[in-house]
Amino acid sequence: MTAAARLAPIGAKVSDFRQIPDRPEQGPRGHLSVLARELVDLIGPQPGDTVVDCTFGAGGHARLVAEKIGPEGTLVAIDRDPVARAHFQEFAAEAACQTRFIASEFSLALKALQNEGFRASALYMDLGMSSLQVDAAERGFSYSHEAPLDMRMDPRQSLTAEEILNTFSEQQISRILRDLGEERYAGGISREIVARRPLRTTSDLVEAIKAGMPAAARFGSGHPARRSFQALRIAVNGELEAVDAALPIGWDTLKTGGRMAVISFHSLEDRRVKRFFNDLATGCTCPPELPVCVCGHEPEAEVLTRRPISADEDEIAANPRARSARLRGAIKLEAGGEAR
Ligand SMILES: C[S@@+](CC[C@H](N)C(=O)[O-])C[C@H]1O[C@@H](n2cnc3c(N)ncnc32)[C@H](O)[C@@H]1O
């Protein structure tokens, strides 16, 4: 479903959207927040709400939410990247709501909130990396800049891309490239990486990737290193494990009637989010041959996006990164399966 054909606003009136200025998703130093209006539409923040932004980044989504929840509301921002903390300080200085920042991996931050007894009216994740991270050449996320092979979102973590590339076995590297990047030349590329050790810079890696694929494939659609860089970034930051851990904890911190929304950028994440919401929305899980229900399982969620919401052509033209974005959401039901 494209944003143009998106579902009717939930919890928000059309007039609310007229108050959102053009391109409010333009964050500090040019970060463009993806599906910003659609996300706000889906979680429907109300004055006084407590909202958790699990991936604060440059705070583009947070700014829109802060306007909605107002001075009685609280926005808890989480990010594991110290650069995001600096953006949060700017945001907090002028935010329309109360604010708090947790500098941590989001599943750990959510666990800490849960232990405090914190209850969220809404919670959202905008997964992956921000353009601020890609554009910081020295961090090694980009195949377009010469830099050390780092790729850590949290510099306190010890595992880097360089360690993976220079110490993991050829089979392990091949599996990372194939499973996390869907790179069809994973075998040839990993062979080339091992033969060229030690690799020190992003250029060393780009050269190994090009040498490990057939000449014709280097000139296909997109940069030949795109898939391998994505795979390594996901591996370095344990991104899929983090999502798997955070979804259930985030769900538990939601109040009844609370909404959760996730923007993902590749099928590995989107599949997880879809399955998570669908499982929560499933009632009886007894085998169909049983005449009566014995499991007693009741739906905990109503899925708000039967199909994921994606960016419309205008947004993609302004921000090509939005092309692969998929937004899904669900609302937490009262016991017995009733929405409030
Ligand atoms: C796509 S950006 C978010 C952009 C933000 N929504 C905005 O509008 O500016 C993703 C952010 O999430 C952070 N992040 C990704 N995975 C994380 C995790 N597991 N725990 C905490 N932060 C994470 C990254 O450091 C990055 O700053």
The ligand as an ORCA input file, in Angstrom:
! r2SCAN-3c Opt
* xyz 0 1
  C      16.873      5.636     10.867
  S      17.650      6.381     12.237
  C      16.328      7.161     13.087
  C      16.004      8.523     12.561
  C      14.941      9.249     13.367
  N      13.686      8.564     13.389
  C      14.746     10.657     12.841
  O      13.635     10.982     12.381
  O      15.685     11.447     12.913
  C      17.938      5.013     13.288
  C      18.616      5.364     14.590
  O      18.404      4.251     15.440
  C      19.578      3.949     16.139
  N      19.520      2.513     16.402
  C      19.481      1.510     15.493
  N      19.408      0.329     16.119
  C      19.387      0.590     17.458
  C      19.298     -0.220     18.619
  N      19.250     -1.560     18.544
  N      19.284      0.374     19.834
  C      19.327      1.742     19.928
  N      19.423      2.560     18.861
  C      19.449      1.993     17.636
  C      20.706      4.364     15.221
  O      21.848      4.692     15.974
  C      20.110      5.576     14.503
  O      20.446      6.767     15.146
*
